[in-house]
């Protein structure tokens, strides 16, 4: 009962704990840097040697738990809404690309071109990641269409080994020569090997485990898995923030933090608005509207943070947009939830 109480408390106050994790990262970054340095050897993937770090294991845990929360029986209910699902998955990719293209043009006036490239690569990591499993929890709480929400998470995750490298290549065309190579390196590293092993495989194992375990056993274990999920998510954010935020604060680079926050907020709001716009375009009811808004607006930034930490340790500021987006998506999701709940009470 004690652990369950902690789980409910953490989940209920997740935003506060995320903010606290970032504050602690600025004040006390050493433990976060130590977490990043923990490694358990290497494994060969497609003729390449890859280090097995604690961050990668935590990512696999997040994806396994996300898969455990998916019900294949619910996915079958989405067959009559294939066009909505396809439009949602397409918009989840197209909107960020269009948004960042506009930002790169507007930011030509910014006095520090290097900061623009850091923001661009950070946004690319956000856009290239699959839809967050947490979007299904928000959808369920807001009485949305759970089948549509699950389908968005499932297909974006399964397709990520193919889609993510393509997205990096597209963003590479917008970047300067140095950062084009950075994004091309991400495309090579984040291909079938990394995403297949640490994202898709754990998610599929989670789905398989759900199919094999009884409903009673699932009901008993899920609260504890939610606790593990929340702790892992907070540790990932704290660890990666320990690299980027102290340096930015020490340098007094508040204008970079402010413009990054503004641009990241713009992307987050654009994606939530796109979900609303698609629901209006297809003349959908509120449950489907809720699913599209949470699905498009919430990305799996845990994967983005791990990928950035493994390949871009010499570019710590690239993590700042990802860290901000992870906080902002929950703030916006909470706001949407409150609006939807108020509208239901009024009706």
Buried (B, 14 or more C-beta within 10 A) or exposed (E): EEEEEBBEEBBEEBEEBBEEBBEBBBEEBEBBEEBBEEEEEEEEBEEEEBEBBBBBBBBBBBBBBBBBBBBEEBBEBBEEBEEBBEBBBEBBBEBBBEBBBEBBEEBEEBEEEBBBBBBBBBBBBBBBBBBBBBBBBBBBBBEBBBBBBBBBBBBBBBBBBEBBBEBBBBBBEBBBEEBBEBBBBBBBBBBBBBBBBBBBBBBBBBBEBBEEEEEEEBEEEBBEBBBBBBBBBBBBBBBBBBBBBBBBBEEEBEEBBEBBBEBBBBBBEBBBBBBBBBBEEBEBEBBBBBBBBBBBBBBBBBBBBBBBBBBBEEBBBBBBBBBBBBBBBBBBBBEBBEEBEEEEEEE
